[in-house]
Amino acid sequence: MMKKSALKYLALPLCILLLLAGCGGSGGKTADSDKKGASAKKDELRIAISANPPSLDAQIANSNITAQVGYHIFEPLFAMDENFEPQAVLADSYEVSEDGKEYTIKLLKGVKFHNGKEMTADDVVASLNRWVKDSQKASTLIGGSKFEKVDDYTVKMTANEAASDIITVLANPIMFAAIYPAEVVEEAGEKGISEYIGTGPYKLTKWKQDQFIQLDKFDDYKVRENATTGLAGKKTAATKTLTFEIVTDASTRIAGAKNGQYDIVEEIPQDNYEELEKASNLKLDVTKGGTLNLFLNTTVGIMEKQEMRQAILAALNMDDILLASYGNKKLYEVNPGWFDPEDKQWGSDAGKEYYNQNDSEKSKELLKKAGYNNEKLVMVTTQDYPEMYNATLVVQEQLKKVGINAEVESYDFSTFMERRADPNQNSMFITSNAYNVFPIQLTVLDKTWAGMDRPEVTDGIKAMRFADSQEDAKAAWGDLQGFIYEYGGATVLGHFTGVNAVNNDVDGYEYMRFPIFWNATVSK
């Protein structure tokens, strides 16, 4: 039996679990499997995605599309089930010491990598020590923790400090704790690993940059007997080949959805929602998915001044930004919370006085206090994600109206991610970010994401992680969300509803934080 650590405040109320399950779109089959039970299945599932992944190094790339593709190739020790509870994947069991700092983890035996090598403790230790050091999310929360080999099928983790959420951190789905062969880790350079070898149900066979990523079934994959649901669920590699077609042009993706060129089309522009809703060959997977966010540089030049950042927040009209981004008022919500407003545990309007101000006079006064002298502010963006690009253009116009010299620089997604990560190459940027289960997983709290390297953030994270009750944790999060707005480090622009188009002939498509296809098939 697995001994699970007590999750204290991280235990989710039933209403939140139901809500999060609802965010899973179809959460399973999208077509009538009884009618198609005897139908022949295609050997290839074609998925149109809107951007080229910046990397497939799942440990260090802070990108949903990297995690989505990566979860089919790589596996972690633990992953989230459909109720967002951590479950074992490559782990068999674990025990926790009385002081809460040592985790002894037994590994599954007989697990093979795509190169035919058996996974052992050497691979796990090499992978996870790198992950703790190089993954932004891991280093922020458990930096300094160490993994050691006990024997070939046992590892010991010594946490930097006792906490109730260690296994949850190990199961985090973005920048996840993927297990690679030890030799792949040893050969990794500054830009990441060079060989994409995992233990997942699919192996990478081709990656033609800006064109497609092809994954083929790993014949030696053994379906995990400990599989549960969600990202920890049973993985059958039901279709031999998954082809992720990189189609940055939205009109091409839409045409391909309607004419059957693609079996699944992701990132449907909300302007086309009503058009595709009428298409007889499609079902729309509509999910209340997350927040559209503006991150401000807090470390370079005039942006270091809090008055400058507050001047930007004061100028923003969220209604106009969201309408331009999503087109249909049914597909967005104006709200300052970093979580779903209906989330009973983490939904908060703290900092609302800094949200959707649309106050040009206040903005201009703050610009004077900041000593702003027409310095150019660079807004980096990408047309690969239309909602991010459209929002950036509207924000630019709103800033210009109050006298801010805002300039937009647009790049492909991979280059955008590089520019976004360098504070010397941007003043601000906008990204759409999926909902998280716990505040500690939020990108805004990652000091390397947008420069929120503040003791108030560190103290706020600790206050939540070590809270004695859910009420105390909720209060700590409210204080931290309020600080983010007051400091002017970032703002939610609004909440979005994501739309994916799924052909009626597709069965077994699932959604959990992102689409997953290991049990999906498409009829001929």
VOTORTOR-915093 format. One line per field, with one value per residue (C-alpha): residue number from 1; residue in three letters; x, y, z. Coordinates in pm, 1 decimal. Layout:
k <- (NUM; ...)
r <- (ALA; ...)
c1 <- (X; ...)
c2 <- (Y; ...)
c3 <- (Z; ...)
REM end
This chain:
k <- (1; 2; 3; 4; 5; 6; 7; 8; 9; 10; 11; 12; 13; 14; 15; 16; 17; 18; 19; 20; 21; 22; 23; 24; 25; 26; 27; 28; 29; 30; 31; 32; 33; 34; 35; 36; 37; 38; 39; 40; 41; 42; 43; 44; 45; 46; 47; 48; 49; 50; 51; 52; 53; 54; 55; 56; 57; 58; 59; 60; 61; 62; 63; 64; 65; 66; 67; 68; 69; 70; 71; 72; 73; 74; 75; 76; 77; 78; 79; 80; 81; 82; 83; 84; 85; 86; 87; 88; 89; 90; 91; 92; 93; 94; 95; 96; 97; 98; 99; 100; 101; 102; 103; 104; 105; 106; 107; 108; 109; 110; 111; 112; 113; 114; 115; 116; 117; 118; 119; 120; 121; 122; 123; 124; 125; 126; 127; 128; 129; 130; 131; 132; 133; 134; 135; 136; 137; 138; 139; 140; 141; 142; 143; 144; 145; 146; 147; 148; 149; 150; 151; 152; 153; 154; 155; 156; 157; 158; 159; 160; 161; 162; 163; 164; 165; 166; 167; 168; 169; 170; 171; 172; 173; 174; 175; 176; 177; 178; 179; 180; 181; 182; 183; 184; 185; 186; 187; 188; 189; 190; 191; 192; 193; 194; 195; 196; 197; 198; 199; 200; 201; 202; 203; 204; 205; 206; 207; 208; 209; 210; 211; 212; 213; 214; 215; 216; 217; 218; 219; 220; 221; 222; 223; 224; 225; 226; 227; 228; 229; 230; 231; 232; 233; 234; 235; 236; 237; 238; 239; 240; 241; 242; 243; 244; 245; 246; 247; 248; 249; 250; 251; 252; 253; 254; 255; 256; 257; 258; 259; 260; 261; 262; 263; 264; 265; 266; 267; 268; 269; 270; 271; 272; 273; 274; 275; 276; 277; 278; 279; 280; 281; 282; 283; 284; 285; 286; 287; 288; 289; 290; 291; 292; 293; 294; 295; 296; 297; 298; 299; 300; 301; 302; 303; 304; 305; 306; 307; 308; 309; 310; 311; 312; 313; 314; 315; 316; 317; 318; 319; 320; 321; 322; 323; 324; 325; 326; 327; 328; 329; 330; 331; 332; 333; 334; 335; 336; 337; 338; 339; 340; 341; 342; 343; 344; 345; 346; 347; 348; 349; 350; 351; 352; 353; 354; 355; 356; 357; 358; 359; 360; 361; 362; 363; 364; 365; 366; 367; 368; 369; 370; 371; 372; 373; 374; 375; 376; 377; 378; 379; 380; 381; 382; 383; 384; 385; 386; 387; 388; 389; 390; 391; 392; 393; 394; 395; 396; 397; 398; 399; 400; 401; 402; 403; 404; 405; 406; 407; 408; 409; 410; 411; 412; 413; 414; 415; 416; 417; 418; 419; 420; 421; 422; 423; 424; 425; 426; 427; 428; 429; 430; 431; 432; 433; 434; 435; 436; 437; 438; 439; 440; 441; 442; 443; 444; 445; 446; 447; 448; 449; 450; 451; 452; 453; 454; 455; 456; 457; 458; 459; 460; 461; 462; 463; 464; 465; 466; 467; 468; 469; 470; 471; 472; 473; 474; 475; 476; 477; 478; 479; 480; 481; 482; 483; 484; 485; 486; 487; 488; 489; 490; 491; 492; 493; 494; 495; 496; 497; 498; 499; 500; 501; 502; 503; 504; 505; 506; 507; 508; 509; 510; 511; 512; 513; 514; 515; 516; 517; 518; 519; 520; 521; 522; 523; 524)
r <- (MET; MET; LYS; LYS; SER; ALA; LEU; LYS; TYR; LEU; ALA; LEU; PRO; LEU; CYS; ILE; LEU; LEU; LEU; LEU; ALA; GLY; CYS; GLY; GLY; SER; GLY; GLY; LYS; THR; ALA; ASP; SER; ASP; LYS; LYS; GLY; ALA; SER; ALA; LYS; LYS; ASP; GLU; LEU; ARG; ILE; ALA; ILE; SER; ALA; ASN; PRO; PRO; SER; LEU; ASP; ALA; GLN; ILE; ALA; ASN; SER; ASN; ILE; THR; ALA; GLN; VAL; GLY; TYR; HIS; ILE; PHE; GLU; PRO; LEU; PHE; ALA; MET; ASP; GLU; ASN; PHE; GLU; PRO; GLN; ALA; VAL; LEU; ALA; ASP; SER; TYR; GLU; VAL; SER; GLU; ASP; GLY; LYS; GLU; TYR; THR; ILE; LYS; LEU; LEU; LYS; GLY; VAL; LYS; PHE; HIS; ASN; GLY; LYS; GLU; MET; THR; ALA; ASP; ASP; VAL; VAL; ALA; SER; LEU; ASN; ARG; TRP; VAL; LYS; ASP; SER; GLN; LYS; ALA; SER; THR; LEU; ILE; GLY; GLY; SER; LYS; PHE; GLU; LYS; VAL; ASP; ASP; TYR; THR; VAL; LYS; MET; THR; ALA; ASN; GLU; ALA; ALA; SER; ASP; ILE; ILE; THR; VAL; LEU; ALA; ASN; PRO; ILE; MET; PHE; ALA; ALA; ILE; TYR; PRO; ALA; GLU; VAL; VAL; GLU; GLU; ALA; GLY; GLU; LYS; GLY; ILE; SER; GLU; TYR; ILE; GLY; THR; GLY; PRO; TYR; LYS; LEU; THR; LYS; TRP; LYS; GLN; ASP; GLN; PHE; ILE; GLN; LEU; ASP; LYS; PHE; ASP; ASP; TYR; LYS; VAL; ARG; GLU; ASN; ALA; THR; THR; GLY; LEU; ALA; GLY; LYS; LYS; THR; ALA; ALA; THR; LYS; THR; LEU; THR; PHE; GLU; ILE; VAL; THR; ASP; ALA; SER; THR; ARG; ILE; ALA; GLY; ALA; LYS; ASN; GLY; GLN; TYR; ASP; ILE; VAL; GLU; GLU; ILE; PRO; GLN; ASP; ASN; TYR; GLU; GLU; LEU; GLU; LYS; ALA; SER; ASN; LEU; LYS; LEU; ASP; VAL; THR; LYS; GLY; GLY; THR; LEU; ASN; LEU; PHE; LEU; ASN; THR; THR; VAL; GLY; ILE; MET; GLU; LYS; GLN; GLU; MET; ARG; GLN; ALA; ILE; LEU; ALA; ALA; LEU; ASN; MET; ASP; ASP; ILE; LEU; LEU; ALA; SER; TYR; GLY; ASN; LYS; LYS; LEU; TYR; GLU; VAL; ASN; PRO; GLY; TRP; PHE; ASP; PRO; GLU; ASP; LYS; GLN; TRP; GLY; SER; ASP; ALA; GLY; LYS; GLU; TYR; TYR; ASN; GLN; ASN; ASP; SER; GLU; LYS; SER; LYS; GLU; LEU; LEU; LYS; LYS; ALA; GLY; TYR; ASN; ASN; GLU; LYS; LEU; VAL; MET; VAL; THR; THR; GLN; ASP; TYR; PRO; GLU; MET; TYR; ASN; ALA; THR; LEU; VAL; VAL; GLN; GLU; GLN; LEU; LYS; LYS; VAL; GLY; ILE; ASN; ALA; GLU; VAL; GLU; SER; TYR; ASP; PHE; SER; THR; PHE; MET; GLU; ARG; ARG; ALA; ASP; PRO; ASN; GLN; ASN; SER; MET; PHE; ILE; THR; SER; ASN; ALA; TYR; ASN; VAL; PHE; PRO; ILE; GLN; LEU; THR; VAL; LEU; ASP; LYS; THR; TRP; ALA; GLY; MET; ASP; ARG; PRO; GLU; VAL; THR; ASP; GLY; ILE; LYS; ALA; MET; ARG; PHE; ALA; ASP; SER; GLN; GLU; ASP; ALA; LYS; ALA; ALA; TRP; GLY; ASP; LEU; GLN; GLY; PHE; ILE; TYR; GLU; TYR; GLY; GLY; ALA; THR; VAL; LEU; GLY; HIS; PHE; THR; GLY; VAL; ASN; ALA; VAL; ASN; ASN; ASP; VAL; ASP; GLY; TYR; GLU; TYR; MET; ARG; PHE; PRO; ILE; PHE; TRP; ASN; ALA; THR; VAL; SER; LYS)
c1 <- (0.0; 117.9; 149.1; 30.7; 144.6; -126.9; -211.3; -348.1; -493.1; -434.7; -731.1; -984.9; -1349.4; -1591.1; -1731.0; -1384.9; -1320.6; -1645.4; -1558.0; -1212.3; -1353.3; -1590.1; -1290.2; -1187.8; -1403.5; -1529.2; -1330.0; -1342.9; -1521.5; -1643.9; -1838.9; -2082.6; -1847.2; -2133.0; -2210.6; -1847.3; -1742.8; -1704.7; -1561.0; -1209.6; -965.7; -706.4; -338.9; -281.9; -443.3; -378.2; -380.2; -344.7; -165.0; -107.9; 259.0; 589.8; 702.3; 1004.0; 1153.4; 1045.3; 1255.8; 956.9; 1156.3; 1257.7; 1020.1; 745.4; 489.7; 157.0; 229.6; 563.3; 389.1; 107.6; 338.2; 587.4; 339.6; 302.1; 680.6; 795.9; 659.1; 712.5; 713.7; 376.8; 103.8; -236.9; -550.4; -884.9; -949.2; -611.9; -471.8; -115.7; -94.2; 197.8; 311.8; 674.2; 675.4; 540.5; 506.6; 660.2; 707.2; 774.8; 999.5; 859.1; 1022.3; 861.7; 1189.6; 1286.2; 1083.2; 1177.7; 1033.0; 1010.8; 1023.3; 831.2; 1047.3; 1076.5; 1001.8; 1184.3; 1305.4; 1251.2; 1613.5; 1548.0; 1728.7; 1553.5; 1480.0; 1662.9; 1738.6; 2043.1; 1814.9; 1567.3; 1834.9; 2007.1; 1676.5; 1530.3; 1846.3; 1860.1; 1487.9; 1520.5; 1806.8; 1694.1; 1313.3; 1191.5; 886.1; 1077.5; 1366.7; 1126.1; 947.7; 1195.6; 1531.5; 1812.2; 1634.0; 1842.3; 1775.5; 2000.5; 2013.7; 1933.6; 1935.4; 1850.0; 1476.9; 1470.3; 1552.9; 1555.8; 1455.4; 1575.0; 1353.6; 1491.9; 1228.9; 932.4; 610.0; 276.1; 285.0; 609.0; 435.8; 205.0; 511.1; 653.5; 321.7; 301.0; 199.4; 396.9; 779.0; 709.4; 953.5; 1010.1; 1241.9; 1516.0; 1799.9; 2096.6; 2321.2; 2074.1; 2083.7; 2462.7; 2484.8; 2230.9; 2361.6; 2244.8; 1955.4; 1838.6; 1851.3; 1939.6; 1777.6; 1409.2; 1399.9; 1136.5; 927.8; 591.7; 347.1; 481.4; 832.6; 946.0; 1024.8; 1028.5; 1028.9; 1042.1; 1062.8; 758.9; 594.6; 508.1; 597.1; 543.0; 508.4; 483.5; 360.5; 628.5; 574.4; 753.7; 538.4; 369.4; 39.4; 85.5; -107.0; -119.2; -281.7; -575.4; -721.7; -626.4; -255.1; -192.9; -440.1; -416.6; -223.7; -293.4; -138.5; -465.7; -359.9; -25.9; 86.0; 13.7; 102.2; 100.2; 70.7; 206.3; -47.4; 3.8; -258.4; -598.9; -797.3; -600.9; -675.6; -1044.2; -1065.7; -886.6; -1134.0; -1433.2; -1304.5; -1170.7; -803.3; -737.5; -902.5; -853.7; -789.0; -664.5; -682.7; -994.3; -1024.7; -1333.4; -1446.4; -1506.4; -1691.0; -2042.2; -1929.6; -1779.4; -2062.6; -2283.1; -2042.6; -2212.9; -1884.6; -1750.6; -1799.3; -1653.9; -1465.7; -1536.6; -1348.2; -1334.1; -963.5; -769.2; -662.7; -517.1; -239.6; -13.3; 331.9; 538.6; 916.0; 1011.0; 1389.4; 1512.8; 1502.9; 1193.4; 994.2; 1177.8; 966.8; 643.0; 470.4; 546.8; 394.7; 93.5; 50.7; 21.5; -237.8; -439.1; -464.3; -612.8; -971.0; -1019.4; -1357.8; -1208.2; -901.4; -1108.2; -1359.5; -1076.6; -913.0; -1214.3; -1486.4; -1779.3; -1883.5; -1993.5; -1631.9; -1469.1; -1522.3; -1394.8; -1257.4; -927.7; -876.6; -587.7; -821.5; -1167.8; -1401.3; -1616.0; -1324.1; -1433.6; -1080.8; -869.2; -1108.9; -1032.7; -1087.8; -796.4; -634.2; -952.1; -889.8; -598.4; -798.9; -985.7; -937.4; -959.2; -843.6; -630.3; -591.7; -461.0; -227.1; -82.8; -30.4; 155.8; 372.4; 481.5; 566.4; 768.7; 967.6; 867.9; 1039.6; 900.3; 1121.5; 1028.7; 848.7; 876.2; 581.2; 681.4; 411.5; 335.1; 67.6; 74.6; -173.3; -425.7; -576.9; -233.9; -150.2; -484.1; -470.4; -120.1; -232.4; -521.4; -299.8; -52.8; -324.9; -448.3; -96.5; -35.4; -348.5; -196.8; 137.0; 336.6; 568.5; 471.1; 611.7; 502.4; 750.9; 596.0; 780.1; 710.2; 622.9; 967.5; 1140.6; 870.8; 943.7; 1312.7; 1246.9; 991.2; 1246.7; 1506.0; 1418.4; 1660.2; 1447.9; 1099.5; 910.7; 597.4; 423.7; 88.0; 27.1; -279.7; -228.5; -439.5; -590.8; -377.5; -489.7; -286.3; -136.0; 215.5; 190.1; 113.6; 361.6; 327.3; 498.4; 796.6; 1071.9; 1233.4; 910.7; 854.3; 1094.6; 874.7; 1184.3; 1044.0; 1050.3; 675.2; 630.1; 862.4; 692.3; 347.4; 429.7; 555.2; 244.8; 25.8; 237.5; 262.1; -80.2; -262.8; -599.7; -764.7; -893.6; -541.9; -410.1; -690.1; -615.7; -244.8; -324.8; -554.2; -272.4; -29.7; -268.1; -323.2; 54.1; 97.7; -146.8; -10.9; 348.0; 239.6; 419.6; 134.9; -238.7; -505.7; -674.4; -965.5; -1077.2; -1112.2; -1297.4; -1084.2; -1226.2; -1093.5; -1267.8; -1295.8; -1412.7; -1718.4; -1518.3; -1274.7; -1324.4; -1131.9; -1012.0; -958.4; -875.5; -694.0; -506.3; -441.2; -566.2; -432.6; -448.2; -300.1; -643.7; -783.6; -884.3; -1041.4; -1269.5; -1200.7)
c2 <- (0.0; 350.7; 579.7; 921.5; 1232.9; 1433.1; 1723.0; 1950.8; 2256.2; 2104.5; 1871.6; 2004.6; 2057.4; 1845.1; 2147.4; 2238.5; 1884.9; 1887.3; 2223.2; 2109.6; 1792.0; 2013.4; 2200.6; 1877.4; 1935.9; 1602.7; 1429.9; 1115.1; 996.4; 1251.0; 1024.1; 736.2; 441.8; 188.3; 297.8; 284.6; -18.9; -236.1; 38.0; 10.9; 255.1; 469.5; 421.7; 796.6; 1068.0; 1415.3; 1702.2; 2064.5; 2280.4; 2652.3; 2683.2; 2503.1; 2394.1; 2595.6; 2262.6; 1908.5; 1908.5; 1867.7; 1949.1; 2301.9; 2435.1; 2641.5; 2574.6; 2392.3; 2253.2; 2111.0; 1940.0; 1812.4; 1648.9; 1555.6; 1357.9; 1115.0; 1061.1; 1089.9; 985.8; 1113.0; 921.9; 1078.0; 1252.9; 1409.1; 1196.2; 1332.7; 1477.4; 1652.9; 1421.4; 1288.0; 920.2; 689.1; 637.1; 517.9; 492.4; 177.8; 310.5; 559.7; 620.6; 941.0; 974.9; 1101.1; 1440.2; 1474.4; 1538.0; 1198.1; 1019.7; 660.8; 581.2; 230.3; 218.3; -2.0; -281.9; -382.6; -34.9; 21.5; 336.6; 381.7; 279.5; -60.9; 10.5; -69.9; 224.9; 207.9; 434.7; 576.8; 728.4; 860.5; 1019.8; 1186.4; 1313.2; 1448.9; 1615.1; 1800.6; 1882.3; 2026.3; 2246.6; 2353.3; 2351.8; 2696.1; 2559.9; 2288.6; 2511.1; 2775.0; 2525.9; 2251.4; 2389.7; 2227.6; 1894.3; 1590.7; 1247.3; 951.4; 588.4; 330.3; 31.4; -28.9; 12.8; 250.1; 620.0; 851.6; 1215.4; 1448.9; 1756.6; 2102.9; 2136.4; 1936.4; 2024.7; 1864.0; 1909.7; 1739.1; 1467.0; 1729.5; 1926.0; 1605.1; 1560.4; 1916.9; 1885.8; 2182.0; 2164.0; 1819.1; 1577.2; 1365.5; 1068.5; 1045.7; 796.2; 900.5; 934.8; 1177.6; 1393.2; 1385.4; 1504.8; 1788.4; 2134.2; 2482.8; 2457.6; 2125.0; 1760.4; 1663.3; 1317.7; 1279.1; 930.3; 843.9; 558.1; 677.6; 501.8; 693.3; 763.3; 1060.9; 955.0; 1286.8; 1654.5; 1886.2; 2234.2; 2452.3; 2166.8; 1861.7; 1633.7; 1262.9; 1016.5; 641.3; 372.2; 226.2; -146.8; -240.2; -11.5; -203.8; -53.6; 34.2; -187.7; 102.9; 335.6; 539.1; 833.6; 1163.3; 1213.6; 906.0; 698.6; 390.0; 456.3; 218.5; 397.9; 314.9; 479.7; 380.2; 730.6; 1074.6; 1359.3; 1709.1; 1939.9; 2288.2; 2518.4; 2875.5; 3022.1; 3006.2; 3008.1; 2703.8; 2519.8; 2603.2; 2490.9; 2169.3; 2105.5; 2153.8; 1944.7; 1662.3; 1719.9; 1722.4; 1498.3; 1745.2; 2117.4; 2308.2; 2678.1; 2765.5; 3145.8; 3250.0; 3455.2; 3123.0; 2954.8; 3000.0; 2900.0; 2570.0; 2501.7; 2454.4; 2213.5; 1872.1; 1675.8; 1837.4; 1850.3; 2145.3; 2080.3; 2399.8; 2447.0; 2732.4; 2711.9; 2990.7; 3351.5; 3595.3; 3778.2; 4080.0; 4042.9; 4355.8; 4374.1; 4481.8; 4474.8; 4695.9; 5070.4; 5279.2; 4959.1; 4914.6; 5197.5; 5088.7; 5413.4; 5329.4; 4986.4; 5124.1; 5383.7; 5097.2; 4916.4; 5235.8; 5283.2; 4942.5; 4882.5; 4507.7; 4501.0; 4631.8; 4406.5; 4091.9; 4173.2; 4217.9; 3897.4; 3665.8; 3836.1; 3669.6; 3786.6; 3431.4; 3320.8; 3547.8; 3695.8; 4020.5; 3932.1; 4005.3; 3658.3; 3434.0; 3137.2; 3057.4; 3295.3; 2992.6; 2816.8; 2814.7; 2767.5; 2994.5; 3231.2; 3585.3; 3945.7; 4076.8; 4370.8; 4455.2; 4828.2; 4797.6; 4602.6; 4738.8; 5097.1; 5264.7; 5587.1; 5793.6; 6086.3; 5862.8; 5697.4; 6028.9; 6145.0; 5826.3; 5870.3; 6210.3; 6059.0; 5788.0; 6047.7; 5893.1; 6069.7; 5893.4; 5588.4; 5313.4; 5018.5; 4698.1; 4459.2; 4119.1; 3892.2; 3618.0; 3584.1; 3206.6; 3271.1; 3524.5; 3610.6; 3707.5; 3907.9; 4090.4; 4174.5; 4315.2; 4549.0; 4683.5; 4734.0; 4918.7; 5159.2; 5215.2; 5295.4; 5532.0; 5725.9; 5815.3; 5911.4; 5588.4; 5508.7; 5142.5; 4940.0; 4588.8; 4328.6; 4008.0; 3677.4; 3310.4; 3132.4; 2986.3; 3322.8; 3494.8; 3257.1; 3342.1; 3717.6; 3687.4; 3517.7; 3795.1; 4112.2; 4308.6; 4236.7; 4321.0; 4560.6; 4347.9; 4054.2; 3878.6; 3505.0; 3288.7; 3047.5; 2747.5; 2727.0; 2562.7; 2350.1; 2530.2; 2881.4; 2743.0; 2625.8; 2972.0; 3107.1; 3456.9; 3334.4; 3202.0; 3459.5; 3372.2; 3418.2; 3790.1; 3906.5; 3862.5; 3795.5; 3947.5; 3836.6; 3897.3; 3624.8; 3380.7; 3445.3; 3416.2; 3079.6; 2951.6; 3082.4; 2880.4; 2564.1; 2546.8; 2680.8; 2503.1; 2517.4; 2579.2; 2909.6; 3024.8; 2913.3; 3100.5; 3416.1; 3387.0; 3356.2; 3660.2; 3862.1; 3745.9; 3817.9; 4164.9; 4218.6; 4118.9; 4392.1; 4653.9; 4585.0; 4606.5; 4289.6; 4146.6; 4161.4; 3924.3; 4070.5; 3827.5; 3465.8; 3275.0; 2975.9; 2758.3; 2584.4; 2272.2; 2113.9; 1733.7; 1529.6; 1313.8; 1006.5; 1052.7; 840.2; 834.6; 1197.2; 1336.2; 1673.5; 1741.3; 2068.5; 1998.0; 1739.6; 1385.9; 1125.5; 797.9; 630.5; 815.8; 654.1; 777.9; 570.4; 529.4)
c3 <- (0.0; -73.6; 225.7; 111.5; 291.2; 462.3; 233.6; 511.1; 340.2; -4.6; 37.1; -210.4; -116.4; -319.7; -500.7; -627.0; -742.9; -935.6; -1086.7; -1191.4; -1336.3; -1533.4; -1669.8; -1836.0; -2139.3; -2257.1; -1986.2; -2193.4; -2505.3; -2751.9; -2978.1; -2944.7; -2903.7; -2926.5; -3281.6; -3385.6; -3184.5; -3492.3; -3714.1; -3847.4; -3691.6; -3862.9; -3788.0; -3752.6; -3543.3; -3684.2; -3436.8; -3548.0; -3291.6; -3319.1; -3225.6; -3242.7; -2894.7; -2777.7; -2665.1; -2581.9; -2266.5; -2036.2; -1722.4; -1814.1; -2084.2; -1920.7; -2193.0; -2209.3; -2557.0; -2437.3; -2146.2; -2367.4; -2620.6; -2350.0; -2142.0; -2433.2; -2447.4; -2087.0; -1749.0; -1392.5; -1065.4; -978.0; -1177.8; -1113.4; -1137.9; -1256.9; -908.8; -913.7; -648.4; -696.9; -789.9; -861.6; -1221.6; -1227.9; -849.3; -685.8; -330.9; -91.2; 279.3; 470.2; 773.1; 1101.8; 1058.2; 714.0; 531.5; 391.2; 122.7; 40.2; -301.3; -444.5; -824.1; -1062.4; -1199.5; -1563.4; -1705.6; -2034.3; -2201.1; -2573.9; -2633.0; -2474.0; -2146.9; -1818.5; -1591.2; -1257.2; -963.9; -1146.3; -1410.9; -1155.8; -936.8; -1233.8; -1374.5; -1052.3; -923.2; -1255.3; -1232.3; -879.3; -996.2; -1344.1; -1340.2; -1239.1; -1060.7; -875.0; -768.3; -637.0; -412.1; -323.2; -434.8; -237.7; -207.2; -301.9; -450.4; -372.3; -480.9; -213.6; -446.3; -812.5; -747.6; -450.4; -421.3; -124.0; -144.1; 130.8; 110.2; 175.6; 446.7; 567.2; 386.7; 323.2; -53.7; -164.0; -365.3; -517.2; -632.9; -785.4; -970.6; -1106.2; -1476.4; -1616.9; -1622.6; -1486.6; -1324.4; -1635.7; -1603.1; -1866.9; -1907.9; -1692.4; -1997.9; -2160.6; -1846.5; -1836.1; -2197.6; -2154.0; -2238.1; -2149.1; -2394.3; -2254.0; -2348.7; -2704.5; -2712.3; -2631.5; -2479.7; -2223.4; -2087.7; -2222.1; -2454.8; -2756.1; -2878.9; -3082.5; -3438.3; -3628.5; -3540.0; -3838.5; -3692.7; -3764.8; -3958.7; -3749.9; -3459.0; -3512.8; -3226.1; -3281.6; -3047.7; -2820.5; -2865.7; -2543.5; -2328.5; -2048.6; -1934.6; -1569.2; -1331.2; -1086.2; -1340.7; -1210.7; -1403.2; -1561.2; -1624.4; -1407.9; -1608.4; -1824.0; -2145.2; -2430.2; -2731.5; -2904.2; -3231.9; -3381.6; -3481.6; -3337.1; -3571.0; -3425.2; -3726.2; -3649.8; -3814.5; -3699.4; -3934.7; -3766.3; -4092.1; -4212.5; -3887.4; -3914.7; -4276.8; -4183.2; -3902.9; -4131.1; -4422.6; -4205.4; -4281.4; -3907.9; -3651.3; -3367.1; -3393.9; -3091.8; -3010.7; -3209.7; -3225.2; -3035.3; -3335.6; -3512.0; -3226.2; -3367.4; -3717.1; -3603.2; -3361.7; -3669.0; -3843.5; -3857.5; -3851.3; -3533.2; -3161.0; -2971.8; -2649.6; -2457.3; -2131.7; -1884.9; -1898.6; -1727.8; -1727.6; -1979.1; -1795.2; -1837.5; -1678.8; -1618.3; -1606.3; -1254.0; -1287.1; -1572.1; -1638.9; -1573.6; -1515.7; -1184.8; -1044.0; -884.0; -990.1; -1353.0; -1323.8; -1140.5; -1417.4; -1665.7; -1452.8; -1410.7; -1788.5; -1866.8; -1979.1; -1946.0; -2118.9; -2443.8; -2414.4; -2364.3; -2635.5; -2885.1; -2765.7; -2763.1; -2965.5; -2788.3; -2440.7; -2360.1; -2381.4; -2122.5; -1778.1; -1628.4; -1283.6; -1100.9; -949.8; -1053.4; -995.5; -1119.0; -932.4; -841.9; -672.5; -308.0; -175.5; -391.7; -568.9; -449.1; -555.7; -347.2; -523.4; -714.0; -659.0; -904.6; -1162.6; -1467.4; -1354.8; -1698.4; -1530.3; -1767.2; -1527.5; -1250.4; -1497.5; -1614.5; -1255.0; -1172.5; -1482.8; -1349.3; -1010.7; -1184.1; -1377.9; -1708.3; -2001.5; -2309.3; -2266.5; -2513.8; -2357.7; -2559.1; -2559.9; -2698.8; -2837.2; -3090.4; -3356.5; -3298.7; -3016.4; -3151.2; -2811.8; -2677.9; -2990.0; -3007.0; -2637.3; -2681.0; -2959.4; -2751.2; -2445.8; -2667.1; -2781.7; -2426.8; -2310.3; -2599.8; -2504.6; -2168.0; -2323.3; -2292.0; -2581.6; -2618.8; -2907.9; -3009.1; -3130.0; -3264.7; -3307.5; -3363.9; -3040.1; -2971.3; -3020.0; -2814.1; -2525.6; -2548.2; -2554.2; -2276.6; -2053.2; -2095.9; -1898.7; -2115.0; -2422.9; -2297.8; -2075.8; -2057.2; -2221.5; -2224.0; -2199.4; -2155.8; -1866.3; -1772.3; -1425.0; -1158.2; -867.6; -600.1; -583.2; -545.0; -908.0; -1048.8; -1300.4; -1155.9; -838.4; -1033.6; -984.1; -1317.9; -1515.4; -1468.0; -1200.7; -892.3; -679.9; -362.5; 2.7; 18.1; -244.9; -68.9; 265.1; 108.3; -47.3; 289.0; 464.8; 229.0; 229.0; 607.0; 700.3; 982.1; 807.4; 473.1; 605.9; 696.7; 356.7; 180.1; 377.6; 297.3; -73.1; -58.3; 97.2; -171.9; -460.7; -315.8; -301.3; -667.4; -769.0; -527.0; -635.6; -998.7; -1098.2; -1302.7; -1358.6; -1470.6; -1778.1; -1757.9; -1764.0; -2088.7; -2224.9; -2452.0; -2759.1; -2934.9; -3234.2; -3232.4; -3529.5; -3457.1; -3561.7; -3271.2; -2961.8; -2634.1; -2647.8; -2299.5; -2153.1; -1828.8; -1818.0; -2189.2; -2443.3; -2404.1; -2679.5; -2554.8; -2555.3; -2857.2; -3186.9; -3508.2; -3728.3; -4098.3)
REM end
